[in-house]
Amino acid sequence: MIDTEEFNTKTTRLQQALTDRMRLRGPTLERQLRRAGRRLPRRQRRAGAIVLGAQDWMAHAKLARVLDIGQVDRAFSDLHAYLDTLDPQEARKTAVLRLVGGIVLNLMLLAGLIYALIRWQSPL
């Protein structure tokens, strides 16, 4: 049987890690994992589902006794292992570079279109 205080501590640590690493806000772990969506790999989404299922079972004393502790601990460790590899500063930098790259590409296409229109208008 999992100790409820230990489980609640793990879930709050997981919520804090999701907030810090992926910048996901939400009042509950379920809301945060739903917002993460496809930003989490399939294995981590499954681990999140296991944790959420265990969270429901922990609300009932009889169900908490039959909960598989090993599976829940593996789910927590999988999620933390993935979240520890994320770097929020690197993600921010990548987002800015993608935005700047898109703007530059659009400006180059616009310049090429203007050049083509000028070239088409002038008889040479």
VMD Tcl script that draws the C-alpha trace (Angstrom):
set ca {
  {0.00 0.00 0.00}
  {1.22 3.46 -0.87}
  {1.37 6.04 1.87}
  {-1.04 8.84 0.95}
  {1.26 11.60 2.20}
  {4.15 10.24 0.15}
  {1.91 9.97 -2.91}
  {0.64 13.53 -2.48}
  {4.23 14.75 -2.11}
  {5.18 13.01 -5.36}
  {2.23 14.50 -7.20}
  {3.02 18.02 -6.00}
  {6.66 17.55 -7.04}
  {5.46 16.38 -10.45}
  {3.14 19.38 -10.76}
  {6.01 21.70 -9.87}
  {8.29 20.00 -12.43}
  {5.63 20.40 -15.14}
  {5.30 24.06 -14.23}
  {9.04 24.70 -14.19}
  {10.15 22.62 -17.17}
  {7.22 22.85 -19.58}
  {5.60 26.07 -18.32}
  {2.27 24.31 -17.86}
  {-0.03 25.97 -15.37}
  {-3.13 24.44 -13.95}
  {-4.85 23.86 -10.65}
  {-4.59 20.07 -10.89}
  {-2.19 17.50 -12.26}
  {-4.90 16.29 -14.62}
  {-5.28 19.74 -16.16}
  {-1.52 20.10 -16.58}
  {-1.17 16.72 -18.26}
  {-4.10 17.49 -20.54}
  {-2.47 20.77 -21.53}
  {0.82 19.00 -22.19}
  {-0.93 16.80 -24.74}
  {1.38 15.82 -27.57}
  {4.28 17.76 -26.15}
  {4.82 14.68 -24.00}
  {6.00 11.49 -25.73}
  {3.62 8.53 -25.78}
  {5.40 6.71 -22.96}
  {5.17 9.73 -20.67}
  {1.50 10.25 -21.55}
  {0.85 6.66 -20.49}
  {2.80 7.24 -17.29}
  {0.69 10.34 -16.65}
  {-2.46 8.28 -17.14}
  {-1.17 5.74 -14.62}
  {-0.49 8.49 -12.10}
  {-3.94 10.01 -12.63}
  {-5.56 6.61 -12.24}
  {-3.61 6.01 -9.07}
  {-4.67 9.44 -7.83}
  {-8.31 8.40 -8.23}
  {-7.68 5.11 -6.47}
  {-5.87 6.80 -3.59}
  {-9.12 8.58 -2.72}
  {-10.62 5.22 -1.70}
  {-9.02 3.28 1.14}
  {-9.86 -0.19 -0.17}
  {-8.71 0.56 -3.70}
  {-5.48 2.12 -2.43}
  {-4.53 -1.22 -0.89}
  {-4.61 -3.08 -4.20}
  {-2.76 -0.40 -6.15}
  {0.46 -1.60 -7.81}
  {3.18 0.44 -6.08}
  {5.91 -0.56 -8.52}
  {3.96 0.55 -11.56}
  {3.10 3.91 -9.99}
  {6.72 4.50 -8.93}
  {7.93 3.65 -12.44}
  {5.42 6.11 -13.86}
  {6.66 8.87 -11.57}
  {10.29 8.10 -12.39}
  {9.56 8.01 -16.16}
  {7.91 11.40 -16.03}
  {10.66 12.93 -13.90}
  {13.39 11.42 -16.10}
  {11.85 13.02 -19.18}
  {11.20 16.36 -17.50}
  {14.78 16.51 -16.21}
  {16.06 16.39 -19.79}
  {14.06 19.47 -20.81}
  {15.70 22.88 -20.71}
  {13.18 25.73 -20.60}
  {15.76 28.32 -21.67}
  {16.71 26.26 -24.71}
  {13.02 25.86 -25.61}
  {12.53 29.61 -25.35}
  {15.58 30.26 -27.52}
  {14.38 27.74 -30.12}
  {10.94 29.38 -30.24}
  {12.47 32.82 -30.81}
  {14.78 31.50 -33.54}
  {11.87 29.80 -35.30}
  {9.88 33.03 -35.19}
  {12.77 35.07 -36.57}
  {13.46 32.45 -39.23}
  {9.83 32.53 -40.35}
  {9.85 36.30 -40.56}
  {13.09 36.30 -42.58}
  {11.73 33.66 -44.95}
  {8.55 35.67 -45.51}
  {10.58 38.83 -46.16}
  {12.75 36.98 -48.68}
  {9.66 35.67 -50.47}
  {8.17 39.16 -50.52}
  {11.39 40.61 -51.91}
  {11.48 37.92 -54.61}
  {7.87 38.62 -55.52}
  {8.51 42.36 -55.73}
  {11.60 41.74 -57.86}
  {9.63 39.47 -60.18}
  {6.85 42.03 -60.53}
  {9.32 44.83 -61.29}
  {11.14 42.61 -63.79}
  {7.85 41.66 -65.43}
  {6.72 45.30 -65.75}
  {9.90 46.65 -67.26}
  {10.50 45.79 -70.94}
  {14.12 44.74 -71.46}
}
mol new
graphics top color blue
foreach p $ca { graphics top sphere $p radius 0.5 }
foreach p [lrange $ca 0 end-1] q [lrange $ca 1 end] { graphics top cylinder $p $q radius 0.2 }
display resetview
